[in-house]
């Protein structure tokens, strides 16, 4: 963590912090729970923390909608929703205290994205503090809304560069009545073809692991069809994550096999979690880049985020300079 | 309100020098067949499925990206605005060719860019051109055991490009989500003829999600020339239920109970008594004609889950006083139940010369209040309003029926439309769930968003489309202020 960190407890204090940083012409790095930032090399930028901007603003079980402050830990939100039999399937990264705002800002994918859709698909409304310290709302609290441009999508995965995410409204769903992990020797493409919309399919070195949700009779029948045996959930590598078009995932896992990397690949999603030595990870980064993807190293001792080729469309660059002409909001993925 | 009082672009005025220069350039690129300037052609393209209309300069029908790029560059060079047009099933005037400052826009049709470019069965996705009709994609992928989930009622005519432009919804949004969730990548052509690929096929984008901003851009951010769409496996089992109720309140309360049950239905549609009577007469779908409301429910997926869902739905419906409950025994009966829902617009066309269709959303728990309010608004304005609802989403479609030959009726129709919108907003709802803003709802945006919110929206629009020529005057209010919003903005005719 950097030397200077401003803790915010209300939207107004974000506004004040942004104005103050502007006045001193200092860049700001937005920090949520630190589940990602703590695993990247430190910066000397001033930080604005939303970790104390917590709490549920409004939960309407009958509307399947919840509004929370950005710093609310995902585990805390999940527990509250579970008491009502509901969930928002934007999984936290394994065991690292992710906040809702941080999950939205990074939009890193989890294995259940295969069936449940992406983080961005669960976002109904976002309240942001822009680089010029304006509080701006995009979207609404209804599940369908085409009123104006869909700026919730712009904020999701923006790594805090479009504005400081202060409050988020999420779509919810009932928790599946039953769920279980299975394993099989069959290949992932075969399993994907044999099963009807599995929750997750994960390839590891030896086996294909499958997560099934919903009615227990259906789960039993599906397990029979695809020759699945009950299994524990996979262990998740934590050092790095590669992301490629899911149709190209096999090219990444075959490299991981041949270079001795431990991996867990989210089939149909395109993410491959990796553990292993620096040379093999570097090779994986190169392969990901060749495949048009990227590699994020989540280990401060490995020297750099390693995002490979950062590409931004000309229109995206124009949006960034329109909304933050002075570059106040730091993109932590920028090479340093 | 005098709808004809708006300043309309000139009808049949001689082209200006810039317009003439543009038309002669387009003539070379598109030929006689690809460029239409006659009075009759222009009349055909005056409006979409709303009744807001305006006179275009001409209609261009490019067949290729190269032709389209040339057309867009000519528009840029001569500073002539353009209105992208797909099937014209839009209901908010998004494809109505209103101009700016008296300059008529060129309508650019996607009708000849309608190919399925690639069907990738193993990875369950399709690369399409904008003019491909939604239902045609559905048929093309069905042979492979796949389906394209977004199913707006207009899907037999509406195109995928139009679905992208409006971020379309449909009957199965409750669990499958709106169009945006099914668009993996967008190819957007700018006014320099350059194609920008906003590629969301990767799970973690390194740039901003401009795919997501393009979806729902209503043709104002550039021209959608292609999209990669997500396909899903066809469900192995489908369970369909029809339930009749004595009151709208009972039907709405059942929706609330279903939404909080342990498995969400994939579709929950509600139709009121007037809608039931009209479609029964027209389509004989087997609805109980003595009911105040019916719910149409569907569960899709694996058989045990579908069966349990249907059981739960039937129990909840009966607990809330359902008088008639029918489970579809087979595919034919299911098709018949849905035929009624899909026949609403056709049935109306047979009954009333004109209708004005609204599209508002309220939180699901406010559905009963909103339905009551629509009934009251109909009584107050002495108009027949029938309502069909994507009830699982809280998305109401009140149809205001009228005959425009009746003197003064339009004032009452617009007053009703206005009141429906403001009532939805007062209930924490929003202006439009799936039809879009277009010109009809444009000036209401100031009632939903603050000046700062709209300034950011405007900044994003200018950053993506700096020329200001792409479907100008749509989506965002021209003046941010507290003036009374009008259903018929300046520049459009009724």
Contacts between the chains, C-beta under 8 A, distances in Angstrom:
chain1	res1	chain2	res2	distance
A	60	B	363	6.6
A	60	B	365	6.5
A	61	B	260	5.9
A	62	B	256	5.3
A	62	B	259	6.5
A	62	B	260	5.7
A	62	B	364	6.4
A	62	B	365	4.2
A	63	B	259	7.6
A	63	B	363	4.4
A	63	B	364	5.0
A	63	B	365	5.3
A	63	B	394	7.6
A	64	B	259	6.0
A	64	B	260	7.8
A	64	B	364	7.3
A	65	B	363	7.0
A	85	B	260	7.9
A	85	B	262	6.3
A	107	B	204	6.8
A	107	B	205	8.0
A	108	B	204	6.2
A	109	B	203	4.1
A	109	B	204	6.0
A	113	B	203	6.9
A	117	B	177	6.6
A	117	B	181	5.7
A	118	B	181	8.0
A	118	B	203	7.3
A	120	B	209	6.5
A	120	B	212	6.3
A	121	B	177	5.8
A	121	B	180	7.7
A	121	B	181	4.7
A	130	B	456	6.7
A	134	B	452	4.4
A	134	B	455	7.7
A	134	B	456	7.7
A	135	B	452	7.0
A	136	B	450	7.8
A	136	B	452	5.4
A	136	B	453	5.3
A	136	B	456	5.0
A	137	B	449	6.9
A	137	B	450	7.3
A	137	B	453	5.4
A	138	B	453	7.1
A	138	B	456	7.7
A	140	B	361	7.9
A	140	B	429	7.9
A	140	B	430	4.6
A	140	B	448	7.3
A	141	B	363	6.2
A	141	B	428	6.1
A	142	B	361	4.1
A	142	B	362	6.7
A	142	B	363	6.1
A	142	B	393	7.6
A	142	B	394	5.8
A	142	B	395	7.8
A	142	B	428	7.9
A	142	B	429	5.8
A	142	B	430	5.3
A	142	B	433	6.9
A	143	B	173	7.5
A	143	B	174	7.8
A	143	B	361	7.7
A	143	B	364	7.8
A	143	B	393	5.1
A	143	B	394	6.9
A	144	B	169	5.6
A	144	B	173	6.2
A	144	B	178	6.1
A	144	B	361	5.3
A	144	B	390	7.5
A	144	B	393	4.9
A	144	B	394	7.6
A	144	B	395	5.2
A	144	B	433	3.7
A	144	B	434	5.9
A	145	B	361	6.4
A	145	B	430	4.9
A	145	B	432	7.7
A	145	B	433	6.4
A	146	B	166	6.5
A	146	B	167	4.9
A	146	B	178	7.9
A	146	B	216	5.2
A	146	B	432	5.3
A	146	B	433	6.6
A	146	B	434	6.1
A	146	B	435	7.4
A	146	B	436	5.4
A	146	B	437	7.1
A	147	B	430	5.0
A	147	B	431	4.6
A	147	B	432	5.6
A	147	B	437	6.5
A	147	B	441	7.5
A	147	B	445	6.6
A	147	B	448	5.4
A	147	B	449	7.8
A	148	B	437	6.8
A	148	B	445	5.9
A	148	B	448	7.4
A	148	B	449	6.3
A	148	B	453	7.9
A	148	B	454	7.7
A	148	B	457	5.3
A	148	B	475	6.9
A	148	B	476	7.2
A	149	B	213	5.8
A	149	B	216	6.8
A	149	B	217	6.7
A	149	B	221	8.0
A	149	B	457	5.2
A	149	B	460	5.8
A	149	B	461	6.8
A	149	B	475	7.3
A	150	B	167	6.6
A	150	B	180	6.6
A	150	B	212	5.6
A	150	B	213	6.0
A	150	B	215	6.5
A	150	B	216	4.9
A	151	B	213	7.0
A	151	B	456	6.8
A	151	B	457	6.9
A	151	B	460	6.7
A	152	B	212	7.8
A	153	B	180	6.9
A	153	B	209	4.7
A	153	B	211	7.5
A	153	B	212	2.5
A	153	B	213	6.1
A	153	B	215	7.7
A	154	B	208	5.9
A	154	B	209	6.1
A	154	B	210	7.7
A	154	B	212	6.6
A	154	B	213	5.4
A	154	B	460	7.0
A	156	B	209	6.3
A	156	B	212	7.5
A	157	B	204	7.3
A	157	B	205	5.8
A	157	B	208	7.5
A	157	B	209	5.5
A	158	B	208	5.9
A	158	B	209	7.7
A	162	B	208	7.3
A	173	B	175	7.8
A	173	B	264	6.2
A	174	B	260	7.8
A	174	B	261	7.1
A	174	B	262	5.1
A	174	B	263	6.2
A	174	B	264	6.1
A	175	B	262	7.8
A	177	B	262	5.4
A	177	B	263	7.0
A	189	B	122	7.0
A	196	B	233	6.0
A	196	B	235	7.4
A	196	B	236	5.8
A	196	B	301	7.0
A	196	B	302	5.8
A	197	B	232	7.2
A	197	B	233	6.4
A	197	B	301	7.4
A	214	B	263	7.6
A	214	B	301	7.1
A	214	B	302	7.0
A	214	B	305	4.9
A	215	B	302	6.7
A	215	B	304	4.2
A	215	B	305	3.8
A	215	B	308	5.9
A	216	B	304	7.7
A	217	B	304	3.6
A	218	B	301	7.5
A	218	B	302	3.7
A	218	B	303	6.9
A	218	B	304	4.5
A	218	B	305	5.2
A	221	B	302	7.2
A	221	B	304	7.5
A	222	B	302	7.0
A	241	B	204	7.9
A	243	B	202	5.7
A	243	B	203	5.0
A	243	B	204	3.9
A	244	B	202	6.4
A	245	B	201	4.6
A	245	B	202	5.4
A	246	B	123	6.8
A	246	B	201	7.5
A	246	B	203	7.1
A	247	B	120	7.3
A	247	B	122	7.6
A	247	B	123	4.4
A	247	B	201	7.7
A	266	B	203	7.6
A	269	B	203	5.2
A	270	B	201	7.9
A	270	B	202	6.1
A	270	B	203	4.3
A	271	B	203	5.2
A	271	B	204	7.0
A	292	B	202	7.1
A	293	B	202	5.8
A	294	B	202	7.8
A	294	B	204	6.7
A	294	B	206	5.4
A	296	B	204	7.6
A	307	B	206	6.3
A	309	B	206	7.8
A	310	B	206	4.9
A	310	B	207	7.6
A	311	B	206	5.9
A	311	B	207	6.0
A	312	B	206	7.4
A	312	B	207	4.1
A	312	B	208	7.2
A	313	B	196	5.3
A	313	B	198	6.8
A	313	B	207	6.0
A	313	B	208	7.9
A	313	B	210	6.1
A	314	B	196	7.4
A	315	B	188	8.0
A	315	B	190	7.7
A	315	B	196	6.0
A	315	B	210	5.9
A	315	B	463	6.5
A	315	B	464	4.7
A	316	B	207	4.8
A	316	B	208	4.4
A	316	B	210	5.8
A	318	B	463	3.9
A	318	B	464	7.1
A	318	B	466	7.5
A	319	B	208	6.3
A	319	B	210	7.8
A	319	B	459	7.6
A	319	B	460	5.7
A	319	B	463	4.3
A	319	B	464	6.9
A	320	B	208	7.5
A	321	B	463	7.7
A	322	B	459	4.4
A	322	B	460	7.3
A	322	B	462	6.9
A	322	B	463	4.5
A	323	B	456	6.8
A	323	B	459	6.1
A	323	B	460	7.7
A	333	B	206	7.4
